[in-house]
Amino acid sequence: DLSLKKIVTSPAAGDSVQVGGQIAYLLTVKNEETGTKHLTGGNAKVRDVLPVGLALVGTAPSGCTYDTASRTLECTVTSLNAGASVTFPLTVQVNTVAAGQTSVTNQASVSSLGDPVDSNNQAEVVVPVADLDVGLTKAVSLAAVQPGQSLTYTLTVRNLGTAAASGVVVTDTLPAGVSFVASSAGCTAAGSTVTCPLGAMAGSSQQTLSFTAQVDSAVLDGTTLNNCAQVQMAGDKNPSNDQSCASTTVSVPPPQPRGSIGCTVFDDLNQDGNRGPDEAGLAGVVVRLLSANGTLLDSTTTAADGSYGFASLAPGSYKV
């Protein structure tokens, strides 16, 4: 009659394990018989199939083999005196958990030909998974932007778990043609990578941060500026919500129509304001172009026939 016991030696009783953390198990096989009912020349098998998302750390215990593909640990016991025990310690790493999974359940069994008692051939332990889940959403201030304009990116980080999170960091790699300007939330930039350290977050809490960036003047019309950020934290059990993106399209406005102002300076002999056939143009006269409020914009001198002109003027009111 071989029995199997399985205990967790780490983490401590009542503690949870984080994704990325480790669990230490101890398997104990005991010969429950008395007297001289020893196991000799036997072929008892201890079998432990690790749950999906777990992997053995290091090598298999002495007397055991481990198949990585099936996550199966198998240990062989060939001799065990009545009342004696043999142990198999192993450590596993929790790499992933399923959506909504709150604990890691691991079961092992021992089998031996002729074992008269089945009820003590299996052992199961449950370790709670720390409820750590941070998520990120990102928004941008403008859906369309002109070269040279600024954008404001807003990042909202939520701790969707009930456990307190620590070491939370948001990183944002800016697309080509966009440069970091400033942040009031403590974000800094090294090249195109913006880093925003949030540190600790209480369970079921959120933090919002933002930074401004400028679109380079040389970015071409129609360019899509797709910008993705991600939040990182040790123990996050749901990485699917760690990244969020926001996009902006560069739109170069069409050039404004341009106009011109021109006329002729002439000697108005009869002072009627109209040029007659005998009233010659005046050369070398300085003509100044002023804005509507009197600011000097440009100046020129009349040609030999008294003509002058100011070209490529934006729509508006001017004085000459």
C-alpha positions as CSV (number, residue, x, y, z in Angstrom):
1,D,0.0,0.0,0.0
2,L,1.8,3.1,-1.2
3,S,0.4,6.5,-0.4
4,L,1.2,9.9,-1.9
5,K,1.2,13.3,-0.2
6,K,1.9,16.6,-1.9
7,I,2.5,19.9,-0.2
8,V,3.6,23.4,-1.2
9,T,6.8,24.6,0.4
10,S,6.8,28.0,-1.3
11,P,4.9,30.4,-1.3
12,A,3.9,30.1,2.4
13,A,0.4,29.0,3.3
14,G,-2.1,31.7,2.5
15,D,0.2,33.5,0.2
16,S,-0.4,33.8,-3.6
17,V,1.9,33.4,-6.6
18,Q,2.3,36.0,-9.3
19,V,2.5,35.2,-13.0
20,G,6.2,34.9,-13.5
21,G,6.7,33.6,-10.0
22,Q,7.6,30.1,-8.8
23,I,5.9,27.3,-6.7
24,A,7.9,24.7,-4.8
25,Y,6.3,21.3,-4.3
26,L,7.3,18.3,-2.3
27,L,6.0,14.9,-3.3
28,T,6.2,12.2,-0.6
29,V,5.7,8.5,-1.3
30,K,5.2,6.3,1.8
31,N,5.0,2.5,2.2
32,E,2.0,2.3,4.5
33,E,2.6,-1.4,5.3
34,T,4.1,-2.7,8.5
35,G,6.4,-5.6,9.4
36,T,8.3,-7.0,6.5
37,K,5.9,-5.9,3.7
38,H,8.7,-4.2,1.9
39,L,8.6,-3.0,-1.8
40,T,11.5,-4.7,-3.5
41,G,12.1,-5.0,-7.2
42,G,9.0,-2.9,-7.8
43,N,8.1,-0.5,-10.5
44,A,5.9,2.1,-8.7
45,K,5.3,5.2,-10.7
46,V,4.7,8.8,-9.4
47,R,3.1,10.9,-12.1
48,D,2.6,14.7,-12.0
49,V,1.2,16.5,-15.1
50,L,1.8,20.2,-14.7
51,P,-1.1,22.4,-15.6
52,V,-1.0,24.5,-18.8
53,G,1.1,27.6,-18.2
54,L,3.5,25.9,-15.8
55,A,7.0,24.7,-16.5
56,L,9.6,22.8,-14.5
57,V,12.5,24.9,-13.2
58,G,15.9,23.3,-13.5
59,T,16.3,19.5,-13.8
60,A,14.0,16.8,-12.7
61,P,14.5,15.4,-9.2
62,S,16.7,12.3,-8.7
63,G,14.8,9.2,-9.9
64,C,12.5,11.2,-12.1
65,T,12.3,12.3,-15.8
66,Y,10.5,15.3,-17.2
67,D,8.9,15.6,-20.6
68,T,8.7,19.2,-21.6
69,A,6.1,18.8,-24.4
70,S,3.5,17.1,-22.2
71,R,4.7,18.8,-19.0
72,T,4.8,15.4,-17.3
73,L,7.1,14.5,-14.4
74,E,7.5,10.8,-13.8
75,C,9.4,9.2,-10.9
76,T,10.1,5.6,-10.3
77,V,10.3,3.8,-7.0
78,T,11.7,0.3,-7.1
79,S,12.3,-0.4,-3.4
80,L,10.7,1.0,-0.2
81,N,10.7,-0.6,3.2
82,A,7.5,-0.8,5.2
83,G,6.9,2.5,7.0
84,A,9.6,4.3,5.0
85,S,9.2,7.3,2.7
86,V,10.9,8.8,-0.3
87,T,10.5,12.5,-1.4
88,F,10.7,14.3,-4.7
89,P,11.1,18.1,-4.5
90,L,10.4,20.1,-7.6
91,T,10.0,23.8,-8.5
92,V,7.8,25.1,-11.3
93,Q,7.4,28.6,-12.8
94,V,4.0,30.1,-13.5
95,N,4.4,31.5,-17.0
96,T,0.8,32.2,-17.9
97,V,-2.7,31.7,-16.6
98,A,-6.0,31.6,-18.4
99,A,-8.4,34.5,-18.4
100,G,-10.3,34.6,-15.1
101,Q,-8.1,32.0,-13.5
102,T,-7.7,32.6,-9.8
103,S,-5.6,29.6,-8.7
104,V,-3.2,27.0,-9.8
105,T,-4.4,23.4,-9.1
106,N,-1.8,20.6,-9.4
107,Q,-2.5,16.9,-8.9
108,A,-0.1,14.0,-8.7
109,S,-0.7,10.2,-8.4
110,V,1.2,7.1,-7.5
111,S,0.5,3.6,-9.0
112,S,2.0,0.3,-8.1
113,L,1.0,-3.2,-9.2
114,G,-1.0,-4.9,-6.5
115,D,-1.6,-1.8,-4.4
116,P,-4.7,-2.7,-2.3
117,V,-5.8,0.9,-1.4
118,D,-6.6,3.4,-4.1
119,S,-7.9,6.2,-1.9
120,N,-4.4,7.4,-0.9
121,N,-2.9,7.3,-4.3
122,Q,-3.6,10.8,-5.3
123,A,-2.8,14.2,-3.9
124,E,-3.8,17.7,-4.9
125,V,-2.8,21.2,-3.8
126,V,-4.2,24.6,-4.8
127,V,-2.2,27.9,-4.8
128,P,-4.1,31.2,-5.3
129,V,-2.9,33.5,-8.1
130,A,-2.3,37.1,-7.2
131,D,-5.1,39.2,-8.8
132,L,-2.8,41.5,-10.7
133,D,-4.0,42.9,-14.0
134,V,-3.1,46.3,-15.4
135,G,-4.6,47.6,-18.6
136,L,-3.9,50.6,-20.8
137,T,-6.0,52.9,-23.1
138,K,-4.5,55.7,-25.2
139,A,-6.1,58.7,-27.0
140,V,-4.7,61.5,-29.1
141,S,-6.0,65.1,-29.3
142,L,-6.3,65.4,-33.1
143,A,-7.4,62.9,-35.7
144,A,-5.9,65.1,-38.4
145,V,-2.8,67.3,-37.9
146,Q,-0.7,69.7,-40.0
147,P,3.1,69.6,-40.1
148,G,4.5,71.6,-37.3
149,Q,1.5,71.3,-35.1
150,S,1.5,69.7,-31.6
151,L,-0.4,66.6,-30.4
152,T,-1.4,65.6,-26.9
153,Y,-1.4,61.9,-26.1
154,T,-3.4,60.8,-23.0
155,L,-2.6,57.5,-21.4
156,T,-5.0,55.9,-18.9
157,V,-3.7,53.0,-16.8
158,R,-6.1,50.9,-14.8
159,N,-5.4,48.3,-12.2
160,L,-8.2,45.9,-13.0
161,G,-7.2,43.5,-10.2
162,T,-7.9,43.6,-6.5
163,A,-4.2,43.3,-5.4
164,A,-1.9,46.3,-5.2
165,A,0.4,46.6,-8.1
166,S,4.0,47.9,-7.9
167,G,6.7,48.9,-10.4
168,V,4.1,50.0,-13.1
169,V,5.8,51.6,-16.1
170,V,4.4,52.9,-19.4
171,T,6.6,53.1,-22.5
172,D,5.6,54.8,-25.7
173,T,7.7,54.6,-28.9
174,L,6.9,57.6,-31.0
175,P,6.6,57.2,-34.8
176,A,9.0,58.7,-37.2
177,G,8.3,62.4,-37.7
178,V,7.0,63.0,-34.2
179,S,9.2,64.5,-31.4
180,F,8.6,64.6,-27.6
181,V,8.0,68.1,-26.3
182,A,7.0,68.0,-22.6
183,S,4.9,66.2,-19.9
184,S,3.4,67.4,-16.7
185,A,3.1,63.7,-15.5
186,G,6.8,62.9,-15.1
187,C,7.3,61.3,-18.5
188,T,10.7,61.6,-20.0
189,A,12.1,60.8,-23.5
190,A,15.3,59.1,-24.7
191,G,15.3,59.3,-28.4
192,S,11.9,58.2,-29.7
193,T,11.1,56.3,-26.5
194,V,8.9,58.0,-23.9
195,T,8.9,56.4,-20.4
196,C,6.3,57.2,-17.7
197,P,7.0,55.5,-14.3
198,L,3.8,55.2,-12.3
199,G,5.2,53.0,-9.5
200,A,2.6,51.6,-7.1
201,M,-1.2,51.4,-7.9
202,A,-3.8,50.3,-5.4
203,G,-6.2,47.6,-6.5
204,S,-9.1,48.7,-8.7
205,S,-7.6,52.1,-9.2
206,Q,-6.5,54.2,-12.3
207,Q,-4.1,56.9,-13.2
208,T,-4.1,59.3,-16.2
209,L,-1.1,60.9,-17.6
210,S,-0.3,62.9,-20.8
211,F,2.5,64.4,-22.8
212,T,2.8,66.6,-25.8
213,A,4.7,65.9,-29.0
214,Q,5.3,67.9,-32.2
215,V,4.9,66.8,-35.8
216,D,8.0,67.6,-37.9
217,S,7.4,70.2,-40.6
218,A,8.8,67.8,-43.3
219,V,6.2,65.0,-42.8
220,L,4.3,64.4,-46.0
221,D,0.6,64.9,-46.6
222,G,-1.4,61.7,-46.0
223,T,1.1,60.1,-43.6
224,T,-0.5,58.1,-40.9
225,L,1.2,58.5,-37.5
226,N,0.4,55.3,-35.6
227,N,1.6,55.5,-32.0
228,C,1.4,52.5,-29.6
229,A,2.1,52.5,-25.9
230,Q,2.3,49.6,-23.5
231,V,2.2,49.2,-19.7
232,Q,4.4,46.7,-17.9
233,M,4.3,45.2,-14.4
234,A,5.7,42.1,-12.9
235,G,3.0,39.5,-12.2
236,D,0.5,40.9,-14.7
237,K,-1.8,37.9,-15.4
238,N,-3.5,39.4,-18.5
239,P,-1.0,40.8,-21.0
240,S,-3.7,41.1,-23.7
241,N,-4.8,44.5,-22.5
242,D,-1.3,46.0,-21.9
243,Q,-1.0,47.8,-25.3
244,S,-3.1,50.6,-26.8
245,C,-2.6,52.6,-30.0
246,A,-3.8,55.9,-31.4
247,S,-3.4,57.3,-34.9
248,T,-3.4,60.7,-36.6
249,T,-3.3,61.5,-40.2
250,V,-1.1,64.4,-41.5
251,S,-3.1,66.8,-43.6
252,V,-1.4,69.6,-45.5
253,P,-3.9,72.4,-46.3
254,P,-4.0,73.5,-49.9
255,P,-2.1,76.7,-50.7
256,Q,-4.2,79.9,-50.4
257,P,-4.8,81.8,-53.6
258,R,-2.5,84.7,-54.2
259,G,-3.2,88.1,-55.7
260,S,-1.3,91.2,-56.7
261,I,-1.6,95.0,-56.4
262,G,-0.1,97.3,-59.1
263,C,-0.7,100.6,-60.9
264,T,1.1,103.6,-62.3
265,V,2.5,106.7,-60.7
266,F,2.0,109.6,-63.2
267,D,2.2,113.4,-63.2
268,D,-1.4,114.5,-62.8
269,L,-1.1,117.8,-64.6
270,N,-4.8,118.8,-64.2
271,Q,-5.1,117.0,-60.9
272,D,-8.3,115.2,-61.8
273,G,-7.2,111.8,-60.6
274,N,-7.3,110.3,-64.0
275,R,-4.3,109.8,-66.3
276,G,-4.6,111.7,-69.6
277,P,-2.7,111.0,-72.8
278,D,-0.3,113.8,-72.1
279,E,0.4,112.9,-68.5
280,A,3.7,110.9,-68.3
281,G,4.6,108.2,-65.8
282,L,7.1,109.0,-63.2
283,A,10.1,106.7,-62.7
284,G,12.0,106.1,-59.5
285,V,9.2,106.9,-57.1
286,V,9.3,104.8,-53.9
287,V,6.0,103.0,-53.3
288,R,5.3,101.3,-49.9
289,L,2.9,98.5,-49.2
290,L,1.2,98.6,-45.8
291,S,-1.1,96.3,-43.9
292,A,-4.6,97.5,-43.0
293,N,-3.3,98.7,-39.7
294,G,-0.3,100.6,-41.2
295,T,2.5,98.1,-40.8
296,L,5.1,98.3,-43.5
297,L,5.2,95.0,-45.5
298,D,7.2,95.8,-48.6
299,S,8.5,98.6,-50.8
300,T,9.5,99.1,-54.4
301,T,10.3,101.9,-56.9
302,T,8.4,102.6,-60.1
303,A,9.8,101.6,-63.5
304,A,10.6,103.9,-66.3
305,D,7.0,104.2,-67.3
306,G,5.9,104.8,-63.7
307,S,4.5,101.3,-63.2
308,Y,4.9,99.3,-60.0
309,G,3.6,96.1,-58.6
310,F,3.4,93.8,-55.5
311,A,2.9,90.1,-56.3
312,S,2.0,86.9,-54.5
313,L,-0.2,88.6,-51.8
314,A,-2.4,86.6,-49.5
315,P,-6.1,87.6,-49.4
316,G,-6.6,90.7,-47.2
317,S,-6.7,94.5,-47.0
318,Y,-3.7,96.6,-47.9
319,K,-2.7,100.2,-48.2
320,V,-0.3,101.7,-50.8
